[in-house]
Amino acid sequence: MKIIDGKLLANSLNQELRKKILFFKDKYGKTPYLVVILVGNNQASEVYVNNKKKKAIEIGIKSKVIRLSDKITEDNLLKTIDSCNSDNSIDSILVQLPLPNHINSNKVIDRISIEKDVDGFNSKNIGLLAMGRPKVVPCTPLGCYKMLESILNLESKNVLILGRSNIVGKPLSYLLTNKNATVTLAHSKTNNLKSLSLRSDIIIAAIGKANFLKKDWVKKNAVIIDVGINVVVNEKGLRKIVGDVDYKDVYKKVSFISPVPGGVGPMTIHCLLSNTLSLAQKRKTS
């Protein structure tokens, strides 16, 4: 068994990205600029946003967080996005999810200009991804793909994705299909899930259920990517972050596995920064 070390891979890719950003600055006299909009005081979102900003600054991207009250009206949030869309100095915009219940997330995401949609969640971007000609690939699916690409050739592999969310499962299914994998997108209504799992060369777990995937669901030498981030309390009463895969149960049976934490998370942030540079380059050359 080998660990797919997302932190190590992201660090290596970020070194290359830093060089590309320096080249961009020299060529255009401009620093790629990422703006993150954070609504409310969700503690997990605050951690994610701070990590994104810190890593952006580390590799040479200008980053700003716009903090808004959780009482903000949908109309005023949309006006904030419009202002960022029209600001020519801004290259990429991210609205941190989840949003308060009184705000329509789909409406907000679709308000972000397709030319600045760094998360790739705008319905036009998702449509282009499904058609095989994306402008931007969503960050977590792209991170998963890059991890897989670092260890194997995806062509003709049987891939099972557990979870059909708009953030991970669905866009990842389009991306891997475009790379000539044979993809099954499974969910809570899927029949014979265990038998599907046992036939899969690659399993990507993104369902939000702690330690869901066990070794009797996994064929020998399968590859596992664990997207899950779940907080559990251990036998000592301490809070611990675990994935959707029961790592201790599974790891001896598989050929490769990504850990939680230290797997998909660092790669997601790398892809956010890579997408920021890509959008900045497209805006300069379009």
VEXDRENTOR-314156 format. One record per residue (C-alpha): residue number from 1; residue in one letter; x, y, z. Coordinates in steps of 0.05 Angstrom, whole numbers. Layout:
BEGIN
+------+--------+--------+--------+--------+
! rogu ! torvex !     px !     py !     pz !
+------+--------+--------+--------+--------+
!  NUM !      a !      X !      Y !      Z !
...
+------+--------+--------+--------+--------+
This chain:
BEGIN
+------+--------+--------+--------+--------+
! rogu ! torvex !     px !     py !     pz !
+------+--------+--------+--------+--------+
!    1 !      m !      0 !      0 !      0 !
!    2 !      k !     24 !     70 !    -18 !
!    3 !      i !     -3 !    135 !      8 !
!    4 !      i !    -24 !    188 !    -42 !
!    5 !      d !      5 !    246 !     -3 !
!    6 !      g !    -37 !    306 !    -24 !
!    7 !      k !      4 !    354 !     18 !
!    8 !      l !     70 !    332 !    -14 !
!    9 !      l !     41 !    333 !    -85 !
!   10 !      a !      9 !    402 !    -74 !
!   11 !      n !     75 !    430 !    -48 !
!   12 !      s !    111 !    405 !   -109 !
!   13 !      l !     58 !    432 !   -157 !
!   14 !      n !     57 !    499 !   -120 !
!   15 !      q !    132 !    507 !   -131 !
!   16 !      e !    119 !    502 !   -206 !
!   17 !      l !     59 !    548 !   -200 !
!   18 !      r !    100 !    600 !   -164 !
!   19 !      k !    148 !    603 !   -224 !
!   20 !      k !     89 !    611 !   -272 !
!   21 !      i !     62 !    668 !   -230 !
!   22 !      l !    129 !    703 !   -230 !
!   23 !      f !    131 !    697 !   -306 !
!   24 !      f !     60 !    725 !   -311 !
!   25 !      k !     80 !    785 !   -267 !
!   26 !      d !    141 !    798 !   -309 !
!   27 !      k !    102 !    794 !   -374 !
!   28 !      y !     41 !    834 !   -355 !
!   29 !      g !     63 !    876 !   -296 !
!   30 !      k !      4 !    850 !   -256 !
!   31 !      t !     -6 !    803 !   -198 !
!   32 !      p !    -63 !    752 !   -205 !
!   33 !      y !   -118 !    774 !   -157 !
!   34 !      l !   -166 !    727 !   -119 !
!   35 !      v !   -226 !    754 !    -80 !
!   36 !      v !   -263 !    709 !    -31 !
!   37 !      i !   -332 !    729 !     -5 !
!   38 !      l !   -348 !    701 !     64 !
!   39 !      v !   -419 !    709 !     91 !
!   40 !      g !   -430 !    699 !    165 !
!   41 !      n !   -387 !    668 !    220 !
!   42 !      n !   -385 !    594 !    202 !
!   43 !      q !   -323 !    569 !    239 !
!   44 !      a !   -304 !    516 !    187 !
!   45 !      s !   -312 !    566 !    130 !
!   46 !      e !   -268 !    616 !    167 !
!   47 !      v !   -213 !    564 !    172 !
!   48 !      y !   -219 !    545 !     99 !
!   49 !      v !   -218 !    618 !     77 !
!   50 !      n !   -157 !    635 !    119 !
!   51 !      n !   -119 !    575 !     92 !
!   52 !      k !   -135 !    596 !     21 !
!   53 !      k !   -112 !    667 !     32 !
!   54 !      k !    -48 !    645 !     68 !
!   55 !      k !    -29 !    597 !     12 !
!   56 !      a !    -46 !    647 !    -42 !
!   57 !      i !      0 !    699 !    -12 !
!   58 !      e !     55 !    647 !     -3 !
!   59 !      i !     58 !    632 !    -77 !
!   60 !      g !     50 !    704 !   -101 !
!   61 !      i !    -24 !    713 !   -113 !
!   62 !      k !    -58 !    776 !    -85 !
!   63 !      s !   -117 !    755 !    -42 !
!   64 !      k !   -173 !    793 !     -6 !
!   65 !      v !   -229 !    767 !     38 !
!   66 !      i !   -295 !    807 !     37 !
!   67 !      r !   -331 !    790 !    102 !
!   68 !      l !   -406 !    801 !    103 !
!   69 !      s !   -458 !    793 !    158 !
!   70 !      d !   -501 !    731 !    157 !
!   71 !      k !   -560 !    780 !    159 !
!   72 !      i !   -542 !    809 !     91 !
!   73 !      t !   -599 !    808 !     41 !
!   74 !      e !   -592 !    766 !    -22 !
!   75 !      d !   -598 !    829 !    -64 !
!   76 !      n !   -540 !    863 !    -28 !
!   77 !      l !   -497 !    800 !    -35 !
!   78 !      l !   -512 !    800 !   -110 !
!   79 !      k !   -492 !    873 !   -114 !
!   80 !      t !   -425 !    856 !    -80 !
!   81 !      i !   -413 !    803 !   -133 !
!   82 !      d !   -432 !    852 !   -188 !
!   83 !      s !   -381 !    901 !   -161 !
!   84 !      c !   -327 !    847 !   -163 !
!   85 !      n !   -348 !    826 !   -233 !
!   86 !      s !   -339 !    897 !   -258 !
!   87 !      d !   -273 !    910 !   -222 !
!   88 !      n !   -221 !    898 !   -276 !
!   89 !      s !   -165 !    887 !   -225 !
!   90 !      i !   -199 !    824 !   -198 !
!   91 !      d !   -184 !    759 !   -236 !
!   92 !      s !   -222 !    708 !   -196 !
!   93 !      i !   -282 !    707 !   -148 !
!   94 !      l !   -302 !    654 !    -98 !
!   95 !      v !   -364 !    655 !    -54 !
!   96 !      q !   -350 !    609 !      5 !
!   97 !      l !   -405 !    557 !     16 !
!   98 !      p !   -450 !    543 !     53 !
!   99 !      l !   -491 !    607 !     52 !
!  100 !      p !   -546 !    626 !    102 !
!  101 !      n !   -613 !    593 !     89 !
!  102 !      h !   -647 !    657 !     65 !
!  103 !      i !   -599 !    663 !      6 !
!  104 !      n !   -607 !    623 !    -58 !
!  105 !      s !   -538 !    592 !    -69 !
!  106 !      n !   -552 !    574 !   -142 !
!  107 !      k !   -571 !    646 !   -158 !
!  108 !      v !   -509 !    672 !   -123 !
!  109 !      i !   -462 !    624 !   -159 !
!  110 !      d !   -492 !    639 !   -226 !
!  111 !      r !   -482 !    714 !   -213 !
!  112 !      i !   -406 !    705 !   -214 !
!  113 !      s !   -379 !    722 !   -282 !
!  114 !      i !   -359 !    659 !   -320 !
!  115 !      e !   -292 !    693 !   -334 !
!  116 !      k !   -279 !    700 !   -259 !
!  117 !      d !   -313 !    636 !   -233 !
!  118 !      v !   -252 !    605 !   -200 !
!  119 !      d !   -291 !    549 !   -167 !
!  120 !      g !   -322 !    529 !   -234 !
!  121 !      f !   -392 !    523 !   -203 !
!  122 !      n !   -429 !    571 !   -249 !
!  123 !      s !   -480 !    530 !   -288 !
!  124 !      k !   -448 !    551 !   -354 !
!  125 !      n !   -381 !    526 !   -331 !
!  126 !      i !   -411 !    459 !   -308 !
!  127 !      g !   -446 !    453 !   -375 !
!  128 !      l !   -381 !    464 !   -412 !
!  129 !      l !   -346 !    413 !   -368 !
!  130 !      a !   -400 !    362 !   -384 !
!  131 !      m !   -389 !    376 !   -458 !
!  132 !      g !   -314 !    365 !   -451 !
!  133 !      r !   -291 !    436 !   -462 !
!  134 !      p !   -288 !    469 !   -394 !
!  135 !      k !   -264 !    540 !   -380 !
!  136 !      v !   -252 !    521 !   -307 !
!  137 !      v !   -255 !    454 !   -272 !
!  138 !      p !   -281 !    455 !   -200 !
!  139 !      c !   -224 !    453 !   -151 !
!  140 !      t !   -238 !    389 !   -111 !
!  141 !      p !   -253 !    346 !   -172 !
!  142 !      l !   -191 !    374 !   -206 !
!  143 !      g !   -150 !    358 !   -144 !
!  144 !      c !   -176 !    287 !   -144 !
!  145 !      y !   -158 !    279 !   -218 !
!  146 !      k !    -88 !    306 !   -208 !
!  147 !      m !    -77 !    257 !   -151 !
!  148 !      l !    -99 !    199 !   -194 !
!  149 !      e !    -59 !    224 !   -254 !
!  150 !      s !      4 !    224 !   -211 !
!  151 !      i !      0 !    148 !   -200 !
!  152 !      l !    -36 !    117 !   -260 !
!  153 !      n !    -67 !    122 !   -329 !
!  154 !      l !   -142 !    131 !   -321 !
!  155 !      e !   -161 !    107 !   -390 !
!  156 !      s !   -210 !     48 !   -388 !
!  157 !      k !   -207 !     43 !   -311 !
!  158 !      n !   -273 !     28 !   -275 !
!  159 !      v !   -285 !     85 !   -227 !
!  160 !      l !   -339 !     88 !   -173 !
!  161 !      i !   -356 !    156 !   -145 !
!  162 !      l !   -395 !    153 !    -80 !
!  163 !      g !   -437 !    216 !    -76 !
!  164 !      r !   -471 !    258 !   -129 !
!  165 !      s !   -462 !    329 !   -101 !
!  166 !      n !   -457 !    388 !   -148 !
!  167 !      i !   -391 !    406 !   -115 !
!  168 !      v !   -354 !    339 !   -122 !
!  169 !      g !   -391 !    279 !   -149 !
!  170 !      k !   -425 !    306 !   -212 !
!  171 !      p !   -368 !    349 !   -239 !
!  172 !      l !   -317 !    294 !   -222 !
!  173 !      s !   -358 !    244 !   -262 !
!  174 !      y !   -356 !    291 !   -323 !
!  175 !      l !   -281 !    303 !   -315 !
!  176 !      l !   -262 !    230 !   -309 !
!  177 !      t !   -309 !    210 !   -366 !
!  178 !      n !   -274 !    262 !   -409 !
!  179 !      k !   -208 !    227 !   -391 !
!  180 !      n !   -235 !    161 !   -418 !
!  181 !      a !   -250 !    127 !   -351 !
!  182 !      t !   -313 !     86 !   -344 !
!  183 !      v !   -351 !    121 !   -288 !
!  184 !      t !   -408 !    100 !   -242 !
!  185 !      l !   -438 !    156 !   -201 !
!  186 !      a !   -471 !    124 !   -141 !
!  187 !      h !   -517 !    153 !    -88 !
!  188 !      s !   -567 !    135 !    -34 !
!  189 !      k !   -616 !    105 !    -84 !
!  190 !      t !   -564 !     61 !   -119 !
!  191 !      n !   -579 !    -14 !   -117 !
!  192 !      n !   -525 !    -66 !   -107 !
!  193 !      l !   -475 !    -14 !    -84 !
!  194 !      k !   -428 !    -64 !    -51 !
!  195 !      s !   -423 !   -107 !   -114 !
!  196 !      l !   -409 !    -44 !   -155 !
!  197 !      s !   -355 !    -25 !   -106 !
!  198 !      l !   -322 !    -93 !   -109 !
!  199 !      r !   -316 !    -88 !   -185 !
!  200 !      s !   -284 !    -19 !   -184 !
!  201 !      d !   -210 !     -5 !   -198 !
!  202 !      i !   -217 !     64 !   -166 !
!  203 !      i !   -265 !     87 !   -112 !
!  204 !      i !   -274 !    161 !    -95 !
!  205 !      a !   -313 !    170 !    -30 !
!  206 !      a !   -350 !    237 !    -24 !
!  207 !      i !   -413 !    223 !     16 !
!  208 !      g !   -400 !    255 !     83 !
!  209 !      k !   -407 !    191 !    124 !
!  210 !      a !   -350 !    177 !    172 !
!  211 !      n !   -313 !    111 !    161 !
!  212 !      f !   -367 !     87 !    112 !
!  213 !      l !   -323 !     47 !     64 !
!  214 !      k !   -298 !    -19 !     94 !
!  215 !      k !   -248 !    -70 !     67 !
!  216 !      d !   -303 !   -120 !     49 !
!  217 !      w !   -328 !    -68 !     -2 !
!  218 !      v !   -260 !    -61 !    -35 !
!  219 !      k !   -225 !   -108 !    -84 !
!  220 !      k !   -152 !   -123 !    -74 !
!  221 !      n !   -104 !    -70 !   -101 !
!  222 !      a !   -159 !    -19 !   -114 !
!  223 !      v !   -142 !     55 !   -111 !
!  224 !      i !   -180 !     98 !    -60 !
!  225 !      i !   -189 !    174 !    -59 !
!  226 !      d !   -222 !    198 !      5 !
!  227 !      v !   -256 !    266 !     -2 !
!  228 !      g !   -294 !    262 !     64 !
!  229 !      i !   -281 !    308 !    123 !
!  230 !      n !   -320 !    286 !    184 !
!  231 !      v !   -311 !    304 !    257 !
!  232 !      v !   -319 !    245 !    305 !
!  233 !      v !   -306 !    237 !    380 !
!  234 !      n !   -258 !    180 !    396 !
!  235 !      e !   -259 !    133 !    456 !
!  236 !      k !   -221 !    185 !    497 !
!  237 !      g !   -273 !    238 !    484 !
!  238 !      l !   -227 !    277 !    436 !
!  239 !      r !   -252 !    306 !    370 !
!  240 !      k !   -217 !    277 !    309 !
!  241 !      i !   -223 !    288 !    234 !
!  242 !      v !   -235 !    225 !    193 !
!  243 !      g !   -254 !    211 !    121 !
!  244 !      d !   -310 !    171 !     89 !
!  245 !      v !   -263 !    111 !     86 !
!  246 !      d !   -246 !     68 !    146 !
!  247 !      y !   -171 !     78 !    135 !
!  248 !      k !   -146 !     27 !    186 !
!  249 !      d !   -194 !    -26 !    160 !
!  250 !      v !   -179 !    -15 !     86 !
!  251 !      y !   -106 !      7 !     77 !
!  252 !      k !    -74 !    -63 !     77 !
!  253 !      k !   -119 !    -86 !     20 !
!  254 !      v !   -110 !    -28 !    -29 !
!  255 !      s !    -52 !     -7 !    -74 !
!  256 !      f !    -59 !     68 !    -62 !
!  257 !      i !   -100 !    109 !    -14 !
!  258 !      s !   -106 !    183 !      3 !
!  259 !      p !   -105 !    202 !     77 !
!  260 !      v !   -151 !    249 !    116 !
!  261 !      p !   -127 !    300 !    132 !
!  262 !      g !    -69 !    313 !     84 !
!  263 !      g !   -100 !    284 !     21 !
!  264 !      v !   -151 !    320 !    -22 !
!  265 !      g !   -153 !    384 !     20 !
!  266 !      p !    -84 !    412 !      1 !
!  267 !      m !    -96 !    393 !    -72 !
!  268 !      t !   -162 !    431 !    -72 !
!  269 !      i !   -127 !    494 !    -50 !
!  270 !      h !    -72 !    483 !   -102 !
!  271 !      c !   -124 !    478 !   -157 !
!  272 !      l !   -159 !    541 !   -132 !
!  273 !      l !    -93 !    579 !   -140 !
!  274 !      s !    -77 !    546 !   -207 !
!  275 !      n !   -147 !    565 !   -232 !
!  276 !      t !   -135 !    637 !   -209 !
!  277 !      l !    -72 !    641 !   -252 !
!  278 !      s !   -108 !    608 !   -311 !
!  279 !      l !   -166 !    658 !   -307 !
!  280 !      a !   -116 !    717 !   -303 !
!  281 !      q !    -80 !    690 !   -365 !
!  282 !      k !   -145 !    682 !   -404 !
!  283 !      r !   -167 !    753 !   -386 !
!  284 !      k !   -101 !    780 !   -412 !
!  285 !      t !   -103 !    742 !   -477 !
!  286 !      s !   -177 !    744 !   -495 !
+------+--------+--------+--------+--------+
